[in-house]
Amino acid sequence: MARKKKNADFQKVKIKAGKRLPKHLNETVPEFKAKKIKIKPFANSTTEDFVKLLSHSTLSKNLKLLYLSKLSQILRQEQKSVSCGEHIQAISKYITDVDGGVRSSAINCLKLCLNSIESKSNPEKLSPILSILLTFINCGITHIDGSIRNDSQKFLVFIFQKCDASLDEHMMQMFLSKLKVLKQNTLESEYYNLLEKFVERIVKNSSKRSERIKNDNHINVQNLEASKCPVVKWSENNFNVNLLDRGHFMKPFNHVQDLQFTFQNKTLYTNVFEDFVQIVKQMAVRDVKMLIGKNTNSRTLTINEGEKVIAATKICFTLNTQHLLLPFWNKNTSSIPTIKIINSGNSKLFKGKTEEKKLVNIQNQVNSCINRIRKLIKQ
């Protein structure tokens, strides 16, 4: 019987005496082939494509800047708007990004979106989108990083001009959260100016608001005749109502969204409003006393401190708390010092005539506030 040939892999290598072994017998030499990943051009990409790319959580700084710049470019050229809440949320999360360039690109992109929506549709449709943005801005203005706080604050000033009365409660909660994280319960001069405008607005709208929240649950049905409005009855079992049943409506509607329902809890809003007004009153009165001072002939304040005096004094008179200032000066006008405004080294004003005009303007407004307090004491 013929002997079977052994497997060549297991044949023993016969070594002759005096002959050296060949090198690299037990050495493994791996060979790798690398290929480049080619990214398709963005020529045919839409806003939704870039929004999906921005929704990923693991993006580098360069990719964030690239996607945001391309999205801004599309919004400028094609005049398209990103109105979906998920899309706005995907962009808004970069308001608090650690990189300043990414934050700036995201804010510019959001401004383009808001301006486009405002120009093409009813301004009331901005409220849901602004509510999403205010949530992210609230995280930014209370952030530990000062640069993130400053960028969020600038964006808040832009957003404030577009907010209507329906977002007043959200704005009040934002200011309250900002005051709670501060040790001295005070604000910077920029926030003070914004707060003064907001307080003036809510005071003007107080009469309209009181009529709007007379009932605990308020239902507003648009596009219907007031005398023939149908009565919407809630189910006693599961509190559901069939909004698709439009047989009793005078005018048909295509979608459920055509019916605008507003449910507001009077007690909840009243508590937020009272807390907001109480904290703002205390802060404004305290800051006016602290910044102006007493029993001195003159006092020097910086531009930022002068702006705080102006805003705090206006808030006191708007909220009718000016009488709380009288005991501090013992109802004596001579105890109120003369205020001089100077430009501090940390001020970011332009040099030259612009700076001089700013100083003169603030000085005149501070003098007007002090004269207003003196007239109040004389009465």
C-alpha positions in Angstrom: 0.0 0.0 0.0 1.5 3.3 -1.0 2.3 5.7 1.7 0.1 8.8 1.8 1.9 12.0 1.2 2.0 14.2 4.2 0.5 17.6 4.0 3.0 20.1 2.8 2.1 22.6 5.5 3.2 20.2 8.2 6.4 18.8 6.6 9.4 19.1 8.9 12.2 21.2 7.5 15.4 19.3 7.6 18.2 21.4 8.9 21.7 20.5 7.8 24.6 21.0 10.2 26.5 24.2 9.7 23.7 25.9 7.6 22.0 29.0 8.9 18.2 29.2 9.1 16.5 31.6 6.7 15.2 34.8 8.2 11.6 35.8 8.8 10.3 32.3 9.1 7.8 33.1 11.9 7.2 36.8 10.9 3.8 38.0 9.9 3.7 40.9 7.4 0.2 42.4 7.2 -0.7 44.4 4.2 -3.4 47.1 4.4 -5.2 48.8 1.6 -6.6 52.3 2.4 -9.3 54.0 0.4 -10.5 57.6 0.6 -14.2 58.5 1.4 -15.5 60.8 -1.2 -18.3 63.1 -0.1 -20.9 63.9 -2.8 -21.2 67.6 -3.7 -24.0 69.7 -2.2 -25.3 71.0 -5.5 -28.6 69.2 -5.3 -29.0 69.3 -1.5 -32.0 70.8 0.2 -32.6 72.4 3.5 -33.9 69.2 4.9 -30.7 67.4 4.0 -28.5 69.8 5.9 -31.0 69.8 8.9 -30.6 66.0 9.0 -26.9 66.3 8.9 -26.9 68.9 11.7 -29.1 66.6 13.9 -26.2 64.2 14.4 -24.6 64.5 17.8 -21.0 63.5 16.7 -20.0 66.3 14.4 -16.6 68.1 14.2 -16.2 71.8 14.3 -15.5 72.0 10.6 -18.5 69.9 9.6 -20.8 72.1 11.8 -19.5 75.3 10.2 -19.8 73.7 6.7 -23.4 72.5 7.1 -24.5 75.8 8.7 -22.9 77.9 6.1 -24.4 75.8 3.3 -27.8 76.0 4.9 -27.6 79.8 5.3 -26.5 80.1 1.6 -29.6 78.2 0.5 -31.9 80.3 2.7 -30.4 83.5 1.2 -30.5 82.4 -2.5 -33.7 80.5 -2.7 -35.6 82.4 0.0 -36.7 79.1 1.6 -37.7 78.9 5.3 -37.3 76.2 7.9 -40.5 76.3 9.8 -40.7 72.7 11.2 -40.2 72.6 14.9 -37.8 69.6 14.6 -35.7 71.5 12.1 -35.5 74.6 14.3 -34.6 72.5 17.3 -31.8 70.8 15.3 -30.2 74.2 14.6 -31.0 75.8 17.9 -28.9 73.4 19.9 -25.8 75.0 18.5 -26.6 78.3 20.3 -24.8 76.9 23.3 -21.9 75.3 21.3 -18.4 75.6 22.8 -17.0 77.2 19.6 -17.8 80.8 19.0 -17.8 80.4 15.2 -20.4 77.7 15.4 -22.6 79.8 17.7 -22.4 82.8 15.4 -23.3 80.7 12.3 -26.2 79.0 14.0 -27.6 82.4 15.2 -27.3 83.9 11.8 -29.0 80.9 10.2 -31.9 81.2 12.7 -32.3 84.9 12.0 -32.6 84.1 8.3 -35.3 81.5 9.1 -37.3 83.9 11.3 -37.1 86.7 8.8 -38.2 84.4 6.0 -41.2 83.0 8.0 -42.2 86.5 9.2 -42.2 87.8 5.6 -44.2 84.9 4.1 -46.7 84.0 6.7 -48.8 85.4 9.6 -46.6 86.8 12.4 -48.7 84.7 14.9 -47.2 81.5 13.4 -43.9 82.6 14.9 -45.0 82.0 18.5 -44.4 78.2 18.5 -41.0 78.6 16.9 -40.0 81.4 19.2 -41.1 79.3 22.2 -38.6 76.6 21.1 -35.9 79.2 20.6 -36.5 80.8 24.1 -35.9 77.4 25.7 -32.5 77.1 24.2 -31.7 80.8 24.9 -32.7 80.3 28.5 -29.9 77.6 28.7 -27.5 80.0 27.1 -28.1 83.1 29.3 -27.6 80.9 32.5 -24.6 79.1 31.1 -21.3 79.1 33.1 -19.3 80.3 30.0 -19.4 84.0 29.7 -19.0 84.1 25.9 -22.1 81.8 25.6 -24.1 84.0 27.9 -23.1 87.1 25.8 -24.1 85.5 22.5 -27.4 84.3 23.9 -28.1 87.7 25.3 -27.6 89.4 21.9 -29.9 86.8 20.3 -32.5 87.4 23.0 -32.6 91.1 22.1 -33.3 90.2 18.5 -36.0 87.6 19.5 -37.7 90.1 21.9 -38.7 92.3 19.1 -40.7 89.5 17.5 -42.3 88.0 20.6 -46.0 88.8 21.1 -48.1 88.8 24.3 -48.6 85.0 24.2 -44.9 84.5 25.1 -44.9 86.9 28.1 -45.2 84.1 30.6 -42.2 82.3 29.0 -40.2 85.6 29.1 -41.0 86.1 32.8 -39.8 82.6 33.6 -36.6 83.3 31.7 -35.9 86.4 33.7 -36.8 84.7 37.0 -34.4 81.8 36.2 -31.7 84.4 35.3 -32.2 86.2 38.6 -32.1 83.0 40.6 -28.7 81.9 39.4 -27.2 85.3 40.3 -25.9 85.7 43.8 -27.0 89.4 44.3 -30.2 89.0 42.3 -29.2 91.8 39.9 -28.7 92.1 36.2 -26.2 93.5 33.8 -26.9 96.8 32.1 -27.9 95.1 28.8 -30.4 92.8 30.6 -31.7 95.8 32.5 -32.5 97.7 29.3 -34.3 94.6 28.0 -36.1 94.1 31.2 -37.3 97.7 31.3 -38.8 97.3 27.9 -40.5 94.1 28.8 -42.0 95.5 32.0 -43.4 98.4 30.1 -45.0 96.1 27.6 -46.6 93.8 30.1 -48.0 96.7 32.0 -49.6 98.1 28.8 -51.1 94.7 28.0 -52.3 94.0 31.6 -55.8 95.2 30.8 -56.1 93.0 27.7 -54.6 90.1 29.6 -57.1 90.3 32.4 -60.0 90.0 29.9 -58.3 87.1 28.2 -58.0 85.0 31.3 -61.4 85.6 32.9 -62.3 82.0 32.4 -60.1 79.2 33.6 -60.3 77.4 30.2 -60.7 79.7 27.3 -61.6 78.4 23.8 -61.0 80.6 20.8 -62.5 79.4 17.5 -61.6 81.6 14.5 -63.3 82.0 11.2 -66.8 81.3 12.6 -69.8 83.6 13.1 -70.0 84.8 16.6 -73.7 84.3 16.9 -73.7 80.8 15.5 -70.6 79.3 17.1 -71.0 75.5 17.9 -70.6 74.3 21.4 -67.8 71.9 21.9 -68.7 69.4 24.6 -66.1 67.2 26.3 -66.7 63.5 26.9 -67.4 62.6 30.5 -65.4 59.4 30.3 -62.1 60.1 28.6 -62.2 63.8 28.0 -61.8 63.5 24.2 -63.6 65.5 21.5 -63.8 64.6 17.8 -62.5 67.6 16.0 -62.8 66.0 12.6 -66.6 66.0 12.9 -67.3 69.3 11.0 -71.0 68.8 10.2 -72.1 71.5 12.7 -69.6 74.1 11.7 -70.7 77.0 9.5 -67.5 77.0 7.5 -65.6 73.8 6.7 -61.9 73.4 7.5 -59.3 71.2 5.9 -57.1 70.4 8.9 -57.5 70.2 12.6 -54.8 72.9 12.9 -57.3 75.3 11.4 -59.0 75.4 14.8 -56.9 77.3 17.3 -57.6 76.3 20.9 -56.0 78.2 23.8 -56.2 76.7 27.3 -54.7 78.8 30.0 -54.6 78.3 33.8 -55.4 81.6 35.5 -53.9 80.5 38.8 -50.6 79.4 37.3 -50.1 82.6 35.3 -51.1 84.8 38.2 -48.5 83.1 40.4 -45.7 83.6 37.8 -46.7 87.2 37.2 -46.8 88.1 41.0 -43.5 86.4 41.6 -41.9 88.2 38.6 -43.3 91.7 39.6 -42.3 91.2 43.3 -38.7 90.2 42.5 -38.3 92.9 39.9 -39.6 95.6 42.3 -37.2 94.6 45.0 -34.2 94.5 42.6 -35.0 97.8 40.9 -35.5 99.7 44.2 -32.4 98.2 45.7 -30.2 99.0 42.7 -31.4 102.6 42.5 -30.5 103.2 46.2 -27.2 101.4 45.9 -26.0 103.2 42.7 -27.2 106.7 43.5 -26.3 106.6 47.1 -26.8 109.5 49.6 -25.1 112.0 51.9 -22.4 112.9 49.4 -22.1 115.9 47.1 -21.2 114.0 44.0 -20.7 110.4 42.8 -19.0 108.9 39.8 -20.5 106.0 37.8 -19.4 104.1 34.7 -21.5 103.9 31.6 -22.8 100.5 32.5 -23.8 101.7 36.0 -25.5 104.7 34.5 -27.5 102.5 32.1 -28.6 100.4 35.1 -29.7 103.6 37.0 -31.8 104.7 34.0 -33.5 101.3 33.6 -34.0 100.6 37.3 -35.6 104.1 37.8 -37.9 103.6 34.9 -39.0 100.2 36.2 -39.8 101.7 39.6 -42.1 104.4 38.1 -43.6 101.9 35.7 -44.5 99.4 38.5 -45.6 102.3 40.8 -42.9 101.6 43.5 -41.3 105.0 43.5 -42.7 105.7 46.9 -40.4 103.0 48.3 -37.4 105.3 47.4 -38.5 108.2 49.6 -37.5 106.9 53.0 -34.0 106.2 51.8 -33.3 109.9 51.3 -35.4 110.9 54.3 -37.6 113.0 52.0 -34.7 115.4 51.6 -33.5 116.4 48.1 -30.2 117.6 49.4 -29.2 114.1 50.4 -29.3 113.0 46.7 -25.8 113.4 45.2 -24.9 114.7 41.7 -24.0 111.9 39.4 -21.1 112.1 36.9 -20.8 109.5 34.1 -17.3 108.5 32.9 -16.1 106.0 30.4 -14.5 102.9 32.0 -11.6 101.1 30.4 -13.6 98.0 29.9 -16.3 99.7 27.8 -16.7 98.4 24.3 -17.8 101.8 22.7 -16.4 103.2 19.5 -13.7 105.8 19.9 -14.3 109.4 18.9 -17.6 111.3 18.5 -19.7 108.2 18.9 -18.3 107.7 22.4 -18.8 111.3 23.3 -22.4 111.2 22.2 -23.0 108.0 24.2 -21.6 109.6 27.3 -23.6 112.8 26.9 -26.8 110.8 26.2 -26.4 108.7 29.3 -25.5 111.7 31.5 -28.6 113.5 30.4 -30.8 110.5 31.1 -29.3 110.0 34.5 -29.9 113.7 35.4 -33.5 113.4 34.2 -34.0 110.3 36.5 -32.5 112.2 39.5 -34.6 115.3 38.8 -37.7 113.0 38.6 -36.9 111.6 42.0 -36.3 115.1 43.5 -39.7 116.2 42.2 -41.3 113.2 43.8 -39.7 114.1 47.1 -40.9 117.7 46.9 -44.5 116.6 46.4 
